[in-house]
Amino acid sequence: TRLFLRLFRDVRRDRPDVIYSRHNHILFVPALIAKWYKIKLVLEVNGRLLEEIPFVDRSIMGRILYRTGVFKFLESFNMKSAAVLIAVTDGIKAYVLKHYRVPTEKLHVVLNGVDVDFFKPENAEAAREELGLDRDAVYIGYIGSFYHWQGMHHIVEAAQMVYQERPQ
C-alpha cells in the first residue's frame, strides 16, 4: 500500500516520461500506475521469477499465490504492460519470449556490467601474500545467488577438472 501511495504521489507531482522498474512478481504497482497515467514503463527482467519463486518465497501466502496462478498473472501483466523489456541475459530473453506473448521488438538484452577501471585484476602473487593465501593452491570464488539457474554446476565441474590435474 505504501509503495502504491508513494509512487502515485510522486508520479502525479513529477509527471515523468518513463518509469523504470526491476521486475518482481509482486511489484505490479509500477505497471499499474504507468497504465493509469499513460507513462511508458521500462521493465528490467533479471531472473526467471516463476521458476525462482518456489525457492525464494516459502511463506504460506507465497505458496498460495504461486499455486493459484496469481504470480503468473502478475508477471504476465507486468510483461505486457511494459513499453520496453530489458533482459540481462540472452537466456532470460529466451525465457520471456517462450513464456509470454510479447513482441520481440520490445525486448532487448543489456548485459550486466562492471566498471573495469575500478574493478581490475591485481597482481595475483601480491594479493595472495596480502591475504595470507597459499601461493600454489587453486582457489575458486563465486559471488551471486546459489540457485540452479545460475549455472553453479559449471563451477563444480570445473573444480573436478582442476582437481584431476592438480590433486594437491
C-alpha positions as CSV (number, residue, x, y, z in Angstrom):
1,T,0.0,0.0,0.0
2,R,2.8,2.4,0.9
3,L,4.6,1.8,-2.4
4,F,1.4,2.4,-4.3
5,L,0.6,5.7,-2.5
6,R,4.2,7.0,-2.7
7,L,4.6,6.2,-6.4
8,F,1.2,7.5,-7.2
9,R,2.0,10.8,-5.4
10,D,5.4,11.1,-7.0
11,V,4.2,10.4,-10.5
12,R,1.3,12.8,-10.1
13,R,3.6,15.5,-8.8
14,D,6.6,15.0,-11.2
15,R,4.9,13.6,-14.4
16,P,7.9,11.5,-15.6
17,D,8.2,10.4,-19.2
18,V,9.3,6.9,-18.2
19,I,9.0,4.6,-15.2
20,Y,11.9,2.2,-14.9
21,S,11.3,-0.9,-12.7
22,R,13.2,-4.0,-11.9
23,H,11.0,-7.0,-12.4
24,N,9.5,-8.6,-9.3
25,H,6.5,-10.9,-9.1
26,I,4.6,-8.6,-6.7
27,L,5.8,-5.3,-8.0
28,F,2.9,-4.8,-10.3
29,V,2.3,-1.3,-8.9
30,P,4.7,0.5,-11.3
31,A,2.9,-1.2,-14.2
32,L,-0.5,-0.2,-12.8
33,I,0.5,3.4,-12.3
34,A,2.2,3.6,-15.7
35,K,-1.1,2.4,-17.3
36,W,-3.1,4.8,-15.2
37,Y,-1.0,7.9,-16.2
38,K,-0.2,6.6,-19.7
39,I,3.5,6.7,-19.0
40,K,6.0,4.3,-20.7
41,L,7.2,1.5,-18.4
42,V,10.7,0.1,-18.9
43,L,10.9,-3.3,-17.2
44,E,14.2,-4.9,-16.4
45,V,13.9,-8.7,-16.2
46,N,16.8,-10.2,-14.4
47,G,15.5,-13.6,-13.5
48,R,13.0,-16.3,-14.2
49,L,10.6,-15.4,-11.4
50,L,8.1,-18.2,-11.9
51,E,11.0,-20.7,-11.6
52,E,12.6,-18.9,-8.7
53,I,9.6,-18.1,-6.5
54,P,9.1,-21.6,-5.0
55,F,12.7,-21.5,-3.8
56,V,12.7,-17.8,-2.7
57,D,9.3,-17.2,-1.2
58,R,8.4,-20.1,1.1
59,S,5.8,-18.2,3.0
60,I,2.2,-19.6,3.2
61,M,1.0,-16.6,1.2
62,G,3.7,-17.0,-1.4
63,R,2.8,-20.7,-1.8
64,I,-0.9,-19.8,-2.2
65,L,-0.2,-17.1,-4.7
66,Y,2.1,-19.4,-6.7
67,R,-0.3,-22.4,-6.7
68,T,-3.3,-20.3,-7.6
69,G,-1.6,-18.7,-10.6
70,V,-1.7,-15.2,-9.1
71,F,2.1,-14.8,-9.6
72,K,1.9,-15.9,-13.2
73,F,-0.9,-13.4,-13.8
74,L,1.0,-10.5,-12.2
75,E,4.2,-11.4,-14.1
76,S,2.2,-11.6,-17.4
77,F,0.6,-8.2,-16.6
78,N,4.0,-6.6,-16.0
79,M,5.5,-8.1,-19.2
80,K,2.5,-6.9,-21.3
81,S,2.3,-3.5,-19.7
82,A,5.9,-2.6,-20.4
83,A,6.7,-0.5,-23.4
84,V,10.3,-1.9,-23.3
85,L,11.6,-5.0,-21.7
86,I,15.3,-5.3,-20.8
87,A,16.6,-8.8,-20.2
88,V,20.0,-9.0,-18.6
89,T,21.0,-12.2,-20.4
90,D,20.1,-14.0,-23.7
91,G,18.7,-16.9,-21.6
92,I,16.3,-14.6,-19.9
93,K,15.3,-13.1,-23.2
94,A,14.5,-16.6,-24.5
95,Y,12.6,-17.4,-21.3
96,V,10.4,-14.3,-21.7
97,L,9.8,-15.0,-25.4
98,K,8.8,-18.6,-24.6
99,H,6.5,-17.9,-21.7
100,Y,4.9,-14.6,-22.6
101,R,3.4,-13.3,-25.8
102,V,5.4,-10.1,-26.1
103,P,6.6,-8.7,-29.4
104,T,10.3,-9.4,-29.9
105,E,10.9,-5.8,-30.9
106,K,10.2,-4.5,-27.4
107,L,12.6,-7.0,-25.8
108,H,16.3,-6.1,-25.6
109,V,19.3,-7.6,-24.0
110,V,21.5,-5.3,-21.9
111,L,24.1,-7.4,-20.1
112,N,25.0,-6.7,-16.5
113,G,28.3,-4.8,-16.4
114,V,31.1,-3.7,-14.2
115,D,33.3,-0.7,-14.0
116,V,36.6,-2.2,-15.3
117,D,38.5,0.9,-14.4
118,F,37.6,0.4,-10.7
119,F,37.4,-3.4,-10.6
120,K,40.5,-4.7,-12.2
121,P,42.7,-7.7,-11.5
122,E,45.6,-7.1,-9.2
123,N,48.9,-8.9,-9.2
124,A,47.9,-12.4,-8.1
125,E,51.1,-13.1,-6.1
126,A,50.8,-9.8,-4.2
127,A,47.1,-10.4,-3.4
128,R,47.8,-13.9,-2.2
129,E,50.6,-12.6,0.1
130,E,48.4,-9.8,1.4
131,L,45.6,-12.2,2.2
132,G,47.8,-14.9,3.6
133,L,46.8,-17.5,0.9
134,D,49.0,-20.4,-0.3
135,R,50.9,-19.3,-3.5
136,D,50.5,-22.7,-5.1
137,A,46.9,-23.5,-4.2
138,V,44.0,-23.2,-6.7
139,Y,41.1,-21.0,-5.4
140,I,37.7,-20.8,-7.0
141,G,35.4,-17.9,-6.0
142,Y,31.8,-17.0,-6.8
143,I,29.7,-14.0,-5.9
144,G,26.0,-14.4,-6.5
145,S,22.9,-16.5,-5.7
146,F,23.3,-20.2,-5.3
147,Y,20.3,-21.2,-7.4
148,H,20.4,-23.9,-10.1
149,W,19.7,-21.3,-12.9
150,Q,22.9,-19.5,-12.0
151,G,24.8,-22.4,-13.5
152,M,26.6,-23.4,-10.3
153,H,27.1,-26.9,-11.7
154,H,29.7,-25.4,-14.1
155,I,31.9,-24.4,-11.1
156,V,31.6,-27.9,-9.6
157,E,32.5,-29.4,-12.9
158,A,35.5,-27.0,-13.3
159,A,36.6,-27.8,-9.8
160,Q,36.6,-31.5,-10.5
161,M,38.7,-31.0,-13.7
162,V,41.2,-28.8,-11.8
163,Y,41.4,-31.4,-9.0
164,Q,42.1,-34.2,-11.5
165,E,45.0,-32.2,-12.9
166,R,46.2,-30.8,-9.5
167,P,45.0,-33.1,-6.7
168,Q,47.1,-31.3,-4.1
